[in-house]
C-alpha cells in the first residue's frame, strides 16, 4: 500500500513547546468530547510568536497546512495530549522535525493523530511556509515541490502501523493484543 | 559482577517488570504502583478509559488511582468547574480511595480534603515511596523521583491504558548522572543547581534518558529541595529524575505513610551514559532568561534588568521551604514590585501562618513587606490558565518567577518575559525591582 501526502507546509524552528501548540487556557477542553475536540483544532498553534505567521485563518476550524516542518525538540514541555490532538483536529497529517520531545512523540503515536516523521538534516531552513511538499511514505522522503529538492527521512518503523490503525488501542485490537469490543 | 550491575532507574524498572536485569533500550511492560491524574487531563483520560474499556469498566485498583484537582480551581470558567465535577463523579462511581475534592470555591479552607498542587500533595499525603513506579498525566510527575522512585509524565491515552490494566509499555532509559560535590554555599538553592544543569545540557539534553542526581551537597539537602531538582528533569527532556533514598527520605516517608517501600540503589560499577561533577562552592546564583529554561545567565549578569512583578509559587517553587527561604531575605524590608505568593498546597498555606522567623510568622513577614496576600493553593499562574487566574500575566510584563517554565506565553501573555529563579533570587529581586543577586541581602 503506497502512501503519499501532498500539501502546503507551515515552517517553524527549534523547541516549539506545548504552550505554543495549545496554550494552557484552552486545556479546559476535553479531547474525548467530539465538539471540544473540534474546538481544540481551531486553537492549534495559537500560542506561536507572530513572526511565524498565522497557522489558522481567522475564524477557520481547519488549517490549510497539513504538513508542519520543524527543527529540534518539537513538542517539548508538558505531557498534555491536547497538543498532538489540537494539531490532528486542525487537519495536520504529518510533522517533519529533526527531533521530538519524548512525550509528544509518544502521544502522537498513542492517539494516532499525526505521523511524527524525523528528518535526517534540519529542514526548517529548506522550506518556506506556503510552499508545497510531497511526503512519500514508501521511500522515506519529502520533496520540496517548489525547489525540487528531495530530503531523506528516518523510517517510522513500528510506529507507522499504530498510527495507520488510529492509535494504540485500535492497533492493539487489530493485532489481537486486546479483545475486540463486542 | 559488572554484567549484572544496574543504575537506580534500571533497578526500579527491573523490579516493576519482574526481570532480573534490564538494559537501556529494552522495551518492557512495567507494573504501576500508582496513577495520578488531575482536572486538566483526568476528564480526557476518563473519556478514553470508558470508550476503550466500556462504560461500566472498573479501574484496575481503586487504591492506586489518585485524583487531585489542582490546575483550574478558583475560576468562574464553567468548563474548568465542570472538569472537577467529572473527576468527582468518576471517583464516586469507581469508589476511588484518594480523591482530594473541593466543592466550596469561595473558601478553600472549608474543603478539608482539598490539597492543591498534585506533585506536592502526593508527597505530603505519603503517596511517594522509594522503589515504586508512579505514572501521572503531568510532565512534572518526575518530581517524585526525589524519593528514589521511577516517576514520569504520560498522556491521556497511555493513562487510560494504565487505568484499565495497571501496566504500561516503556523503553528503559539510559542514565545521565550529575554529582554535586562539596557543601552548598548559603546563597545557593536547589533551583540554582538544576538551572545550571539545564543550561549546560539544553532543553533536549536528556531527551529519552534518566537523570540521576547525587553527591555530598544532595545528601545534605531536605526532601523539598530534592523535589525541586527532580521536578525540573523534564525541562532537560528527561523521562525521569531520581535521587537515591537515604535517612532523610525514610524520615519524610515514614512520617506520612505506613505502607512498605523498597529502597534501591545504583550499583557502584553500573554504566552511565554520561557523568558530570560539579563543585557547588564554585557555582553562582543563576536565572533562566526568556524564553527557554536552558537560557541560563548568572544573576549578576542580569543586574540591569528591570522587572514588573515577582511570583513565588508552583510545584517547584511554592513549598514551605521556598517561602522560608524567600522570607529570610524579605524580612524587615519593603518589596518594590507586586509580589505574588501562591502556596502549592493547603498545608503550605497553613504553614505560612505557623512557621516563623524571630517570632514573626512568614505571612506577617510578607505582608509587612508589602507582598500581596497569599493566594488559595493551586497551580495558578504558573501555566497561565483561564483569564481570571490569580497572578496571570495578562500584560507583556517582566516577571521573576520561582516556577519551572518560561516558553513564550507560559504565564499568559505571549510577549511576557519570564526569568526563572530561586526563591532567594526572587526575593532579592522583589526588594529592588531589578534582577538581584541574593548575596546583596545576606
Boltz contact constraints between the chains, C-beta under 6 A:
constraints:
  - contact:
      token1: [A, 15]
      token2: [B, 203]
      max_distance: 6.0
  - contact:
      token1: [A, 17]
      token2: [B, 407]
      max_distance: 6.0
  - contact:
      token1: [A, 19]
      token2: [B, 407]
      max_distance: 6.0
  - contact:
      token1: [A, 19]
      token2: [B, 409]
      max_distance: 6.0
  - contact:
      token1: [A, 19]
      token2: [B, 410]
      max_distance: 6.0
  - contact:
      token1: [A, 23]
      token2: [B, 409]
      max_distance: 6.0
  - contact:
      token1: [A, 24]
      token2: [B, 383]
      max_distance: 6.0
  - contact:
      token1: [A, 24]
      token2: [B, 384]
      max_distance: 6.0
  - contact:
      token1: [A, 24]
      token2: [B, 385]
      max_distance: 6.0
  - contact:
      token1: [A, 25]
      token2: [B, 384]
      max_distance: 6.0
  - contact:
      token1: [A, 25]
      token2: [B, 386]
      max_distance: 6.0
  - contact:
      token1: [A, 27]
      token2: [B, 40]
      max_distance: 6.0
  - contact:
      token1: [A, 28]
      token2: [B, 77]
      max_distance: 6.0
  - contact:
      token1: [A, 28]
      token2: [B, 79]
      max_distance: 6.0
  - contact:
      token1: [A, 28]
      token2: [B, 80]
      max_distance: 6.0
  - contact:
      token1: [A, 30]
      token2: [B, 43]
      max_distance: 6.0
  - contact:
      token1: [A, 30]
      token2: [B, 44]
      max_distance: 6.0
  - contact:
      token1: [A, 31]
      token2: [B, 44]
      max_distance: 6.0
  - contact:
      token1: [A, 32]
      token2: [B, 44]
      max_distance: 6.0
  - contact:
      token1: [A, 32]
      token2: [B, 47]
      max_distance: 6.0
  - contact:
      token1: [A, 32]
      token2: [B, 48]
      max_distance: 6.0
  - contact:
      token1: [A, 47]
      token2: [B, 409]
      max_distance: 6.0
  - contact:
      token1: [A, 49]
      token2: [B, 408]
      max_distance: 6.0
  - contact:
      token1: [A, 73]
      token2: [B, 204]
      max_distance: 6.0
  - contact:
      token1: [A, 76]
      token2: [B, 203]
      max_distance: 6.0
  - contact:
      token1: [A, 78]
      token2: [B, 139]
      max_distance: 6.0
  - contact:
      token1: [A, 79]
      token2: [B, 138]
      max_distance: 6.0
  - contact:
      token1: [A, 79]
      token2: [B, 139]
      max_distance: 6.0
  - contact:
      token1: [A, 79]
      token2: [B, 153]
      max_distance: 6.0
  - contact:
      token1: [A, 79]
      token2: [B, 155]
      max_distance: 6.0
  - contact:
      token1: [A, 81]
      token2: [B, 155]
      max_distance: 6.0
  - contact:
      token1: [A, 81]
      token2: [B, 156]
      max_distance: 6.0
  - contact:
      token1: [A, 101]
      token2: [B, 237]
      max_distance: 6.0
  - contact:
      token1: [A, 102]
      token2: [B, 207]
      max_distance: 6.0
  - contact:
      token1: [A, 102]
      token2: [B, 208]
      max_distance: 6.0
  - contact:
      token1: [A, 107]
      token2: [B, 155]
      max_distance: 6.0
  - contact:
      token1: [A, 110]
      token2: [B, 155]
      max_distance: 6.0
  - contact:
      token1: [A, 110]
      token2: [B, 157]
      max_distance: 6.0
  - contact:
      token1: [A, 110]
      token2: [B, 158]
      max_distance: 6.0
  - contact:
      token1: [A, 111]
      token2: [B, 157]
      max_distance: 6.0
  - contact:
      token1: [A, 168]
      token2: [B, 157]
      max_distance: 6.0
  - contact:
      token1: [A, 169]
      token2: [B, 52]
      max_distance: 6.0
